[in-house]
């Protein structure tokens, strides 16, 4: 099956690379923002969206989580984790050792991932955020007369004809980003180019108000059933200061006994529980995919 998939564009973003690994034959539709991707699925303009949800260094992508928990009932249908390698690149017109840019452009997460390089090599030079790393590369390509540079991946350098002058400038070598597949419908992954890593179930849990020890009892409901949790994260409920909901990843597929029993126990405690998705997990190993 050939899908139409919305992704954070333009071409050659890390999201674009993730789509290519999971859906190599898909019709890819670049969108300017994560919200545009998710809105396109909600309105039925596309069948799927693939958007970032978590980075190993910078943490959760809150705009994605908040949309899925507050704005729309869009199920998670899969996830893929890819290695992130950031490179410093310039227009060919400025490819000389003496060149120093007036501004460095990139996505906010990429800038945060490369602070040591920026402080050491480009100290005092300002940076400006773009909607994606590829958008930064595109800006450099379209403004050859300006003294600007970008931080992006290798595919972006190829796509936009830039020269990489410093490779692998990220602070930590183990950086990865997790992307999720969002769709109202079930998704097939025939022909994917990634390693399969089992299944997960993601729950959203809202605790009862003014309930002493509620979080401990929530975790106990998973613990005595020996359900392994790979993630538990709090997010504001947006109803008042101190009101939080919890996003919990369980390392197994939705079954007929353990997870439904856990949900029933949590609801008996007064919690509100929603299943955000039960889905397969994929990964791309470092060195397999150029970034």
Buried (B, 14 or more C-beta within 10 A) or exposed (E): EEBBBBBBBBBBBBBBBBBBBBBEEBEBBBBEBBBBBBBBBBEEBBBBBBBBBBBBBBEBBEBBBBBBBEEBEBBBBBBBBBBBBBBBBBBEEBEEEEEEBEBBBBBEBBBBBBEEBBEEBBEEBEBEBBBBBBBBBBBBBEEEEBBBBBBBBBBBBEBBEBBBBBEBBBBEEEBBBBBBBBBBEEBEBEEBEBBEBEBBBBBBBBBEEEEEEBBEBBBEBBEEBEBEEEBBBEBBBEEEEEEBBBBBBBBBEBEEEBBEBBBEBBEEBEBEBBBBBBBBBBBBEBEEBEB
